[in-house]
């Protein structure tokens, strides 16, 4: 009995089903006998899940490991917990739930002061921070001063008086706040005392800027033509805050053009009115 076209097709389909049920080796031997160029069965490979394709099980394991060991990378908490919708829109793939910095402030505290670091002031958090993971502290894009030097010219900074003989181990953030500060030059509160003697701030009577750690009110942070890196020479600096009409209204101050610091200590004193 001759086989019709339908029977031949059915027979081929059954044969293919049989081959699919065979082991990869048997399937290769049968197919290579019928056809040329059949690729040999691939060697079994052990698949590993990368950190950018974490599933729920991997995420839970990573959270447990991070609680005990210091990981090679630091991870953004929503990324580890697979809370992608904290930053990414579920309705529009690839879009953020909000623009920087508002998106970041949905979780992170918005602490801004009078003087702001450029990227922080403009709201470009990602100019310094990675959104998912980083090999550096605080999810930074780079390590220590190298990150700062990606924008700030290192050779120009090294020419400033204050930086010229700086200890190479000193970090920019030892003196400067990376986000914002109430001090000129985005200086850390009390940053000057990392080099200068703090005893000047421990007198009974304190000059206001010293008591508030506002050294930059009177001193230039890097360079100045005036002595002691002052903002101005002599009484011109003092009268920038203290009104000359009041200062010269008392008999003690009305004797010629004396220098304020001849009698008053500009930092503080154990005597009233900061008298020397």
ChimeraX commands (.cxc) that place a marker at each C-alpha (Angstrom):
marker #1 position 0.00,0.00,0.00 radius 0.5
marker #1 position 1.53,3.26,-1.11 radius 0.5
marker #1 position 1.91,6.03,1.47 radius 0.5
marker #1 position 0.21,9.30,0.68 radius 0.5
marker #1 position 1.62,12.77,1.30 radius 0.5
marker #1 position -0.25,13.13,4.59 radius 0.5
marker #1 position 1.09,9.86,5.87 radius 0.5
marker #1 position 4.68,10.91,5.05 radius 0.5
marker #1 position 4.26,14.21,6.89 radius 0.5
marker #1 position 2.75,12.42,9.88 radius 0.5
marker #1 position 5.61,9.92,9.90 radius 0.5
marker #1 position 8.21,12.73,9.86 radius 0.5
marker #1 position 6.50,14.51,12.72 radius 0.5
marker #1 position 6.46,11.33,14.79 radius 0.5
marker #1 position 10.15,10.79,14.00 radius 0.5
marker #1 position 11.01,14.33,15.12 radius 0.5
marker #1 position 9.06,13.86,18.35 radius 0.5
marker #1 position 11.02,10.69,18.95 radius 0.5
marker #1 position 14.28,12.53,18.38 radius 0.5
marker #1 position 13.32,15.30,20.81 radius 0.5
marker #1 position 12.80,12.65,23.46 radius 0.5
marker #1 position 16.29,11.24,22.87 radius 0.5
marker #1 position 19.40,12.40,24.65 radius 0.5
marker #1 position 21.38,15.22,22.98 radius 0.5
marker #1 position 24.07,12.73,21.92 radius 0.5
marker #1 position 21.63,10.29,20.21 radius 0.5
marker #1 position 19.77,13.17,18.59 radius 0.5
marker #1 position 23.06,14.51,17.19 radius 0.5
marker #1 position 24.03,11.08,15.80 radius 0.5
marker #1 position 20.69,10.61,14.01 radius 0.5
marker #1 position 20.49,14.12,12.60 radius 0.5
marker #1 position 24.13,14.17,11.45 radius 0.5
marker #1 position 23.47,10.92,9.50 radius 0.5
marker #1 position 20.64,12.61,7.61 radius 0.5
marker #1 position 21.94,16.18,7.29 radius 0.5
marker #1 position 25.25,18.00,6.90 radius 0.5
marker #1 position 26.49,20.70,9.27 radius 0.5
marker #1 position 24.56,19.63,12.38 radius 0.5
marker #1 position 26.30,21.31,15.37 radius 0.5
marker #1 position 27.51,18.99,18.12 radius 0.5
marker #1 position 25.74,19.18,21.47 radius 0.5
marker #1 position 27.10,22.04,23.59 radius 0.5
marker #1 position 28.87,21.28,26.81 radius 0.5
marker #1 position 26.79,21.89,29.86 radius 0.5
marker #1 position 27.70,25.24,31.39 radius 0.5
marker #1 position 27.11,26.45,34.91 radius 0.5
marker #1 position 25.18,29.67,34.70 radius 0.5
marker #1 position 25.76,32.43,37.24 radius 0.5
marker #1 position 23.45,35.35,37.82 radius 0.5
marker #1 position 25.13,38.72,37.54 radius 0.5
marker #1 position 24.43,41.54,39.95 radius 0.5
marker #1 position 22.55,43.45,37.25 radius 0.5
marker #1 position 20.03,40.61,36.81 radius 0.5
marker #1 position 19.24,39.75,40.40 radius 0.5
marker #1 position 16.15,37.66,41.03 radius 0.5
marker #1 position 14.24,37.67,44.30 radius 0.5
marker #1 position 16.26,34.77,45.76 radius 0.5
marker #1 position 19.58,36.42,44.86 radius 0.5
marker #1 position 18.40,39.70,46.38 radius 0.5
marker #1 position 17.45,38.07,49.68 radius 0.5
marker #1 position 20.83,36.29,49.83 radius 0.5
marker #1 position 22.66,39.53,49.05 radius 0.5
marker #1 position 20.83,41.38,51.84 radius 0.5
marker #1 position 21.86,38.63,54.31 radius 0.5
marker #1 position 25.49,38.70,53.16 radius 0.5
marker #1 position 25.69,42.51,53.39 radius 0.5
marker #1 position 24.45,42.34,57.00 radius 0.5
marker #1 position 27.47,40.22,58.02 radius 0.5
marker #1 position 30.28,40.98,55.56 radius 0.5
marker #1 position 31.60,44.09,53.91 radius 0.5
marker #1 position 30.75,43.52,50.23 radius 0.5
marker #1 position 33.01,44.32,47.34 radius 0.5
marker #1 position 30.32,46.65,46.05 radius 0.5
marker #1 position 27.96,48.95,47.86 radius 0.5
marker #1 position 24.38,48.75,46.67 radius 0.5
marker #1 position 21.53,51.21,46.59 radius 0.5
marker #1 position 18.91,49.79,48.96 radius 0.5
marker #1 position 15.94,49.89,46.53 radius 0.5
marker #1 position 18.07,48.04,43.96 radius 0.5
marker #1 position 18.90,45.24,46.38 radius 0.5
marker #1 position 15.26,44.89,47.44 radius 0.5
marker #1 position 14.11,44.95,43.79 radius 0.5
marker #1 position 11.99,48.02,44.52 radius 0.5
marker #1 position 12.62,49.40,41.06 radius 0.5
marker #1 position 9.42,51.44,41.17 radius 0.5
marker #1 position 10.98,53.64,43.86 radius 0.5
marker #1 position 12.90,55.33,41.03 radius 0.5
marker #1 position 11.51,53.93,37.76 radius 0.5
marker #1 position 7.99,54.43,36.43 radius 0.5
marker #1 position 5.98,51.22,36.05 radius 0.5
marker #1 position 3.80,52.80,33.35 radius 0.5
marker #1 position 6.64,54.15,31.19 radius 0.5
marker #1 position 9.65,51.84,30.90 radius 0.5
marker #1 position 12.94,53.66,31.36 radius 0.5
marker #1 position 11.43,56.85,32.73 radius 0.5
marker #1 position 12.04,58.06,36.25 radius 0.5
marker #1 position 9.24,58.74,38.68 radius 0.5
marker #1 position 10.53,62.31,38.98 radius 0.5
marker #1 position 13.47,64.46,37.91 radius 0.5
marker #1 position 16.59,64.87,40.01 radius 0.5
marker #1 position 16.86,65.89,42.77 radius 0.5
marker #1 position 13.21,65.50,43.75 radius 0.5
marker #1 position 13.34,61.77,43.01 radius 0.5
marker #1 position 16.27,61.40,45.43 radius 0.5
marker #1 position 14.55,63.52,48.07 radius 0.5
marker #1 position 11.62,61.09,48.09 radius 0.5
marker #1 position 13.89,58.95,50.29 radius 0.5
marker #1 position 16.94,61.06,51.19 radius 0.5
marker #1 position 16.75,64.10,53.43 radius 0.5
marker #1 position 17.10,67.43,51.65 radius 0.5
marker #1 position 19.61,69.29,53.79 radius 0.5
marker #1 position 20.81,72.43,52.03 radius 0.5
marker #1 position 22.66,75.39,53.50 radius 0.5
marker #1 position 23.67,78.83,52.25 radius 0.5
marker #1 position 26.70,77.76,50.20 radius 0.5
marker #1 position 26.15,74.82,47.87 radius 0.5
marker #1 position 28.43,72.52,45.89 radius 0.5
marker #1 position 27.55,72.98,42.21 radius 0.5
marker #1 position 26.09,69.52,41.44 radius 0.5
marker #1 position 24.15,69.42,44.73 radius 0.5
marker #1 position 22.86,72.95,44.27 radius 0.5
marker #1 position 21.71,72.22,40.72 radius 0.5
marker #1 position 20.21,68.88,41.72 radius 0.5
marker #1 position 22.54,66.62,39.73 radius 0.5
marker #1 position 23.01,63.88,42.35 radius 0.5
marker #1 position 24.10,61.42,39.65 radius 0.5
marker #1 position 27.08,63.66,38.83 radius 0.5
marker #1 position 28.79,62.11,41.87 radius 0.5
marker #1 position 26.67,59.08,42.84 radius 0.5
marker #1 position 25.83,55.79,41.13 radius 0.5
marker #1 position 22.12,54.86,41.21 radius 0.5
marker #1 position 22.55,51.08,41.53 radius 0.5
marker #1 position 25.93,49.91,42.83 radius 0.5
marker #1 position 29.46,51.19,43.31 radius 0.5
marker #1 position 32.84,49.95,44.47 radius 0.5
marker #1 position 33.25,53.14,46.50 radius 0.5
marker #1 position 31.70,54.46,49.71 radius 0.5
marker #1 position 28.37,56.25,49.49 radius 0.5
marker #1 position 27.82,54.91,45.95 radius 0.5
marker #1 position 30.33,57.45,44.59 radius 0.5
marker #1 position 31.50,57.39,40.98 radius 0.5
marker #1 position 35.15,57.51,42.00 radius 0.5
marker #1 position 37.53,57.19,44.91 radius 0.5
marker #1 position 38.40,60.08,47.19 radius 0.5
marker #1 position 40.03,63.11,45.59 radius 0.5
marker #1 position 40.00,61.50,42.15 radius 0.5
marker #1 position 36.28,62.15,41.95 radius 0.5
marker #1 position 36.79,65.83,42.80 radius 0.5
marker #1 position 39.58,66.15,40.26 radius 0.5
marker #1 position 37.27,64.94,37.49 radius 0.5
marker #1 position 35.77,68.47,37.62 radius 0.5
marker #1 position 38.20,70.61,39.64 radius 0.5
marker #1 position 41.62,71.19,38.08 radius 0.5
marker #1 position 44.20,69.58,40.35 radius 0.5
marker #1 position 47.12,71.74,39.16 radius 0.5
marker #1 position 45.20,74.96,39.87 radius 0.5
marker #1 position 44.21,73.79,43.35 radius 0.5
marker #1 position 47.81,72.86,44.19 radius 0.5
marker #1 position 48.94,76.45,43.52 radius 0.5
marker #1 position 46.83,77.90,46.34 radius 0.5
marker #1 position 48.83,78.75,49.46 radius 0.5
marker #1 position 46.73,76.57,51.72 radius 0.5
marker #1 position 46.95,73.55,49.43 radius 0.5
marker #1 position 50.56,73.95,48.36 radius 0.5
marker #1 position 52.10,72.02,51.26 radius 0.5
marker #1 position 49.05,69.89,51.94 radius 0.5
marker #1 position 49.57,66.36,53.18 radius 0.5
marker #1 position 48.93,64.10,50.16 radius 0.5
marker #1 position 46.76,61.89,52.37 radius 0.5
marker #1 position 44.41,64.78,53.09 radius 0.5
marker #1 position 41.01,64.38,51.45 radius 0.5
marker #1 position 39.06,67.25,49.96 radius 0.5
marker #1 position 36.08,66.33,52.14 radius 0.5
marker #1 position 38.22,66.66,55.27 radius 0.5
marker #1 position 37.72,70.41,54.84 radius 0.5
marker #1 position 34.90,70.78,52.31 radius 0.5
marker #1 position 31.34,69.50,52.56 radius 0.5
marker #1 position 30.40,67.64,49.39 radius 0.5
marker #1 position 26.85,69.00,49.42 radius 0.5
marker #1 position 26.42,72.34,51.18 radius 0.5
marker #1 position 27.53,74.39,54.14 radius 0.5
marker #1 position 26.88,77.66,55.94 radius 0.5
marker #1 position 30.59,78.43,55.53 radius 0.5
marker #1 position 32.10,80.14,52.52 radius 0.5
marker #1 position 33.87,77.69,50.22 radius 0.5
marker #1 position 31.48,74.94,51.37 radius 0.5
marker #1 position 33.82,74.37,54.32 radius 0.5
marker #1 position 32.95,71.84,56.99 radius 0.5
marker #1 position 32.06,73.26,60.37 radius 0.5
marker #1 position 35.29,73.24,62.37 radius 0.5
marker #1 position 37.35,72.22,59.34 radius 0.5
marker #1 position 40.07,74.73,60.21 radius 0.5
marker #1 position 40.77,72.92,63.48 radius 0.5
marker #1 position 41.99,69.88,61.62 radius 0.5
marker #1 position 45.23,71.88,61.26 radius 0.5
marker #1 position 44.90,74.91,63.55 radius 0.5
marker #1 position 44.90,74.83,67.34 radius 0.5
marker #1 position 41.35,74.59,68.71 radius 0.5
marker #1 position 42.35,76.43,71.90 radius 0.5
marker #1 position 41.38,79.71,70.26 radius 0.5
marker #1 position 37.74,78.58,70.44 radius 0.5
marker #1 position 37.86,77.67,74.14 radius 0.5
marker #1 position 38.04,81.10,75.74 radius 0.5
marker #1 position 35.42,82.41,78.18 radius 0.5
marker #1 position 34.45,85.26,75.88 radius 0.5
marker #1 position 34.32,84.43,72.20 radius 0.5
marker #1 position 34.22,86.50,69.04 radius 0.5
marker #1 position 30.94,85.61,67.29 radius 0.5
marker #1 position 32.37,84.11,64.08 radius 0.5
marker #1 position 34.81,81.96,66.08 radius 0.5
marker #1 position 32.07,80.73,68.41 radius 0.5
marker #1 position 29.99,79.72,65.38 radius 0.5
marker #1 position 32.94,78.13,63.54 radius 0.5
marker #1 position 32.62,80.74,60.79 radius 0.5
marker #1 position 36.36,81.25,60.26 radius 0.5
marker #1 position 35.72,82.22,56.64 radius 0.5
marker #1 position 33.92,85.37,57.85 radius 0.5
marker #1 position 37.32,86.96,58.46 radius 0.5
marker #1 position 39.80,84.69,56.67 radius 0.5
marker #1 position 40.25,83.81,53.05 radius 0.5
marker #1 position 40.37,80.05,52.73 radius 0.5
marker #1 position 43.27,79.82,50.26 radius 0.5
marker #1 position 45.10,83.05,49.46 radius 0.5
marker #1 position 45.06,86.72,50.46 radius 0.5
marker #1 position 47.36,89.75,50.17 radius 0.5
marker #1 position 46.56,90.59,53.80 radius 0.5
marker #1 position 48.33,89.03,56.78 radius 0.5
marker #1 position 46.94,85.80,58.25 radius 0.5
marker #1 position 44.86,85.32,55.09 radius 0.5
marker #1 position 42.48,88.02,56.31 radius 0.5
marker #1 position 39.70,89.36,54.08 radius 0.5
marker #1 position 40.99,92.92,54.59 radius 0.5
marker #1 position 43.71,94.80,56.45 radius 0.5
marker #1 position 43.42,96.50,59.83 radius 0.5
marker #1 position 40.20,98.08,61.02 radius 0.5
marker #1 position 38.61,97.79,57.58 radius 0.5
marker #1 position 37.88,94.15,58.34 radius 0.5
marker #1 position 36.38,94.86,61.78 radius 0.5
marker #1 position 34.24,97.75,60.54 radius 0.5
marker #1 position 32.77,95.49,57.91 radius 0.5
marker #1 position 30.55,94.11,60.69 radius 0.5
marker #1 position 30.93,96.58,63.58 radius 0.5
marker #1 position 29.53,100.02,62.80 radius 0.5
marker #1 position 32.22,102.69,62.97 radius 0.5
marker #1 position 29.81,105.30,64.39 radius 0.5
marker #1 position 29.24,103.13,67.46 radius 0.5
marker #1 position 32.81,101.91,67.74 radius 0.5
marker #1 position 34.21,105.46,67.82 radius 0.5
marker #1 position 31.46,106.92,70.04 radius 0.5
marker #1 position 33.06,105.99,73.37 radius 0.5
marker #1 position 36.03,107.82,74.92 radius 0.5
marker #1 position 38.11,104.63,74.89 radius 0.5
marker #1 position 37.83,104.43,71.12 radius 0.5
marker #1 position 38.15,108.10,70.32 radius 0.5
marker #1 position 41.90,108.42,70.72 radius 0.5
marker #1 position 43.40,108.61,67.27 radius 0.5
marker #1 position 43.37,105.75,64.75 radius 0.5
marker #1 position 44.23,102.79,66.90 radius 0.5
marker #1 position 44.01,99.28,65.51 radius 0.5
marker #1 position 41.19,97.22,67.05 radius 0.5
marker #1 position 43.47,94.25,67.64 radius 0.5
marker #1 position 45.83,96.40,69.73 radius 0.5
marker #1 position 43.34,95.91,72.57 radius 0.5
marker #1 position 40.94,93.18,71.45 radius 0.5
marker #1 position 41.79,89.60,70.64 radius 0.5
marker #1 position 40.02,88.75,67.36 radius 0.5
marker #1 position 39.31,85.17,68.45 radius 0.5
marker #1 position 38.48,85.39,72.12 radius 0.5
marker #1 position 39.72,86.04,75.63 radius 0.5
marker #1 position 39.00,85.19,79.23 radius 0.5
marker #1 position 38.42,88.90,79.77 radius 0.5
marker #1 position 35.20,90.70,78.95 radius 0.5
marker #1 position 35.03,92.37,75.54 radius 0.5
marker #1 position 37.82,90.01,74.45 radius 0.5
marker #1 position 40.44,92.37,75.83 radius 0.5
marker #1 position 44.03,91.18,75.72 radius 0.5
marker link #1:1,2 radius 0.2
marker link #1:2,3 radius 0.2
marker link #1:3,4 radius 0.2
marker link #1:4,5 radius 0.2
marker link #1:5,6 radius 0.2
marker link #1:6,7 radius 0.2
marker link #1:7,8 radius 0.2
marker link #1:8,9 radius 0.2
marker link #1:9,10 radius 0.2
marker link #1:10,11 radius 0.2
marker link #1:11,12 radius 0.2
marker link #1:12,13 radius 0.2
marker link #1:13,14 radius 0.2
marker link #1:14,15 radius 0.2
marker link #1:15,16 radius 0.2
marker link #1:16,17 radius 0.2
marker link #1:17,18 radius 0.2
marker link #1:18,19 radius 0.2
marker link #1:19,20 radius 0.2
marker link #1:20,21 radius 0.2
marker link #1:21,22 radius 0.2
marker link #1:22,23 radius 0.2
marker link #1:23,24 radius 0.2
marker link #1:24,25 radius 0.2
marker link #1:25,26 radius 0.2
marker link #1:26,27 radius 0.2
marker link #1:27,28 radius 0.2
marker link #1:28,29 radius 0.2
marker link #1:29,30 radius 0.2
marker link #1:30,31 radius 0.2
marker link #1:31,32 radius 0.2
marker link #1:32,33 radius 0.2
marker link #1:33,34 radius 0.2
marker link #1:34,35 radius 0.2
marker link #1:35,36 radius 0.2
marker link #1:36,37 radius 0.2
marker link #1:37,38 radius 0.2
marker link #1:38,39 radius 0.2
marker link #1:39,40 radius 0.2
marker link #1:40,41 radius 0.2
marker link #1:41,42 radius 0.2
marker link #1:42,43 radius 0.2
marker link #1:43,44 radius 0.2
marker link #1:44,45 radius 0.2
marker link #1:45,46 radius 0.2
marker link #1:46,47 radius 0.2
marker link #1:47,48 radius 0.2
marker link #1:48,49 radius 0.2
marker link #1:49,50 radius 0.2
marker link #1:50,51 radius 0.2
marker link #1:51,52 radius 0.2
marker link #1:52,53 radius 0.2
marker link #1:53,54 radius 0.2
marker link #1:54,55 radius 0.2
marker link #1:55,56 radius 0.2
marker link #1:56,57 radius 0.2
marker link #1:57,58 radius 0.2
marker link #1:58,59 radius 0.2
marker link #1:59,60 radius 0.2
marker link #1:60,61 radius 0.2
marker link #1:61,62 radius 0.2
marker link #1:62,63 radius 0.2
marker link #1:63,64 radius 0.2
marker link #1:64,65 radius 0.2
marker link #1:65,66 radius 0.2
marker link #1:66,67 radius 0.2
marker link #1:67,68 radius 0.2
marker link #1:68,69 radius 0.2
marker link #1:69,70 radius 0.2
marker link #1:70,71 radius 0.2
marker link #1:71,72 radius 0.2
marker link #1:72,73 radius 0.2
marker link #1:73,74 radius 0.2
marker link #1:74,75 radius 0.2
marker link #1:75,76 radius 0.2
marker link #1:76,77 radius 0.2
marker link #1:77,78 radius 0.2
marker link #1:78,79 radius 0.2
marker link #1:79,80 radius 0.2
marker link #1:80,81 radius 0.2
marker link #1:81,82 radius 0.2
marker link #1:82,83 radius 0.2
marker link #1:83,84 radius 0.2
marker link #1:84,85 radius 0.2
marker link #1:85,86 radius 0.2
marker link #1:86,87 radius 0.2
marker link #1:87,88 radius 0.2
marker link #1:88,89 radius 0.2
marker link #1:89,90 radius 0.2
marker link #1:90,91 radius 0.2
marker link #1:91,92 radius 0.2
marker link #1:92,93 radius 0.2
marker link #1:93,94 radius 0.2
marker link #1:94,95 radius 0.2
marker link #1:95,96 radius 0.2
marker link #1:96,97 radius 0.2
marker link #1:97,98 radius 0.2
marker link #1:98,99 radius 0.2
marker link #1:99,100 radius 0.2
marker link #1:100,101 radius 0.2
marker link #1:101,102 radius 0.2
marker link #1:102,103 radius 0.2
marker link #1:103,104 radius 0.2
marker link #1:104,105 radius 0.2
marker link #1:105,106 radius 0.2
marker link #1:106,107 radius 0.2
marker link #1:107,108 radius 0.2
marker link #1:108,109 radius 0.2
marker link #1:109,110 radius 0.2
marker link #1:110,111 radius 0.2
marker link #1:111,112 radius 0.2
marker link #1:112,113 radius 0.2
marker link #1:113,114 radius 0.2
marker link #1:114,115 radius 0.2
marker link #1:115,116 radius 0.2
marker link #1:116,117 radius 0.2
marker link #1:117,118 radius 0.2
marker link #1:118,119 radius 0.2
marker link #1:119,120 radius 0.2
marker link #1:120,121 radius 0.2
marker link #1:121,122 radius 0.2
marker link #1:122,123 radius 0.2
marker link #1:123,124 radius 0.2
marker link #1:124,125 radius 0.2
marker link #1:125,126 radius 0.2
marker link #1:126,127 radius 0.2
marker link #1:127,128 radius 0.2
marker link #1:128,129 radius 0.2
marker link #1:129,130 radius 0.2
marker link #1:130,131 radius 0.2
marker link #1:131,132 radius 0.2
marker link #1:132,133 radius 0.2
marker link #1:133,134 radius 0.2
marker link #1:134,135 radius 0.2
marker link #1:135,136 radius 0.2
marker link #1:136,137 radius 0.2
marker link #1:137,138 radius 0.2
marker link #1:138,139 radius 0.2
marker link #1:139,140 radius 0.2
marker link #1:140,141 radius 0.2
marker link #1:141,142 radius 0.2
marker link #1:142,143 radius 0.2
marker link #1:143,144 radius 0.2
marker link #1:144,145 radius 0.2
marker link #1:145,146 radius 0.2
marker link #1:146,147 radius 0.2
marker link #1:147,148 radius 0.2
marker link #1:148,149 radius 0.2
marker link #1:149,150 radius 0.2
marker link #1:150,151 radius 0.2
marker link #1:151,152 radius 0.2
marker link #1:152,153 radius 0.2
marker link #1:153,154 radius 0.2
marker link #1:154,155 radius 0.2
marker link #1:155,156 radius 0.2
marker link #1:156,157 radius 0.2
marker link #1:157,158 radius 0.2
marker link #1:158,159 radius 0.2
marker link #1:159,160 radius 0.2
marker link #1:160,161 radius 0.2
marker link #1:161,162 radius 0.2
marker link #1:162,163 radius 0.2
marker link #1:163,164 radius 0.2
marker link #1:164,165 radius 0.2
marker link #1:165,166 radius 0.2
marker link #1:166,167 radius 0.2
marker link #1:167,168 radius 0.2
marker link #1:168,169 radius 0.2
marker link #1:169,170 radius 0.2
marker link #1:170,171 radius 0.2
marker link #1:171,172 radius 0.2
marker link #1:172,173 radius 0.2
marker link #1:173,174 radius 0.2
marker link #1:174,175 radius 0.2
marker link #1:175,176 radius 0.2
marker link #1:176,177 radius 0.2
marker link #1:177,178 radius 0.2
marker link #1:178,179 radius 0.2
marker link #1:179,180 radius 0.2
marker link #1:180,181 radius 0.2
marker link #1:181,182 radius 0.2
marker link #1:182,183 radius 0.2
marker link #1:183,184 radius 0.2
marker link #1:184,185 radius 0.2
marker link #1:185,186 radius 0.2
marker link #1:186,187 radius 0.2
marker link #1:187,188 radius 0.2
marker link #1:188,189 radius 0.2
marker link #1:189,190 radius 0.2
marker link #1:190,191 radius 0.2
marker link #1:191,192 radius 0.2
marker link #1:192,193 radius 0.2
marker link #1:193,194 radius 0.2
marker link #1:194,195 radius 0.2
marker link #1:195,196 radius 0.2
marker link #1:196,197 radius 0.2
marker link #1:197,198 radius 0.2
marker link #1:198,199 radius 0.2
marker link #1:199,200 radius 0.2
marker link #1:200,201 radius 0.2
marker link #1:201,202 radius 0.2
marker link #1:202,203 radius 0.2
marker link #1:203,204 radius 0.2
marker link #1:204,205 radius 0.2
marker link #1:205,206 radius 0.2
marker link #1:206,207 radius 0.2
marker link #1:207,208 radius 0.2
marker link #1:208,209 radius 0.2
marker link #1:209,210 radius 0.2
marker link #1:210,211 radius 0.2
marker link #1:211,212 radius 0.2
marker link #1:212,213 radius 0.2
marker link #1:213,214 radius 0.2
marker link #1:214,215 radius 0.2
marker link #1:215,216 radius 0.2
marker link #1:216,217 radius 0.2
marker link #1:217,218 radius 0.2
marker link #1:218,219 radius 0.2
marker link #1:219,220 radius 0.2
marker link #1:220,221 radius 0.2
marker link #1:221,222 radius 0.2
marker link #1:222,223 radius 0.2
marker link #1:223,224 radius 0.2
marker link #1:224,225 radius 0.2
marker link #1:225,226 radius 0.2
marker link #1:226,227 radius 0.2
marker link #1:227,228 radius 0.2
marker link #1:228,229 radius 0.2
marker link #1:229,230 radius 0.2
marker link #1:230,231 radius 0.2
marker link #1:231,232 radius 0.2
marker link #1:232,233 radius 0.2
marker link #1:233,234 radius 0.2
marker link #1:234,235 radius 0.2
marker link #1:235,236 radius 0.2
marker link #1:236,237 radius 0.2
marker link #1:237,238 radius 0.2
marker link #1:238,239 radius 0.2
marker link #1:239,240 radius 0.2
marker link #1:240,241 radius 0.2
marker link #1:241,242 radius 0.2
marker link #1:242,243 radius 0.2
marker link #1:243,244 radius 0.2
marker link #1:244,245 radius 0.2
marker link #1:245,246 radius 0.2
marker link #1:246,247 radius 0.2
marker link #1:247,248 radius 0.2
marker link #1:248,249 radius 0.2
marker link #1:249,250 radius 0.2
marker link #1:250,251 radius 0.2
marker link #1:251,252 radius 0.2
marker link #1:252,253 radius 0.2
marker link #1:253,254 radius 0.2
marker link #1:254,255 radius 0.2
marker link #1:255,256 radius 0.2
marker link #1:256,257 radius 0.2
marker link #1:257,258 radius 0.2
marker link #1:258,259 radius 0.2
marker link #1:259,260 radius 0.2
marker link #1:260,261 radius 0.2
marker link #1:261,262 radius 0.2
marker link #1:262,263 radius 0.2
marker link #1:263,264 radius 0.2
marker link #1:264,265 radius 0.2
marker link #1:265,266 radius 0.2
marker link #1:266,267 radius 0.2
marker link #1:267,268 radius 0.2
marker link #1:268,269 radius 0.2
marker link #1:269,270 radius 0.2
marker link #1:270,271 radius 0.2
marker link #1:271,272 radius 0.2
marker link #1:272,273 radius 0.2
marker link #1:273,274 radius 0.2
marker link #1:274,275 radius 0.2
marker link #1:275,276 radius 0.2
view
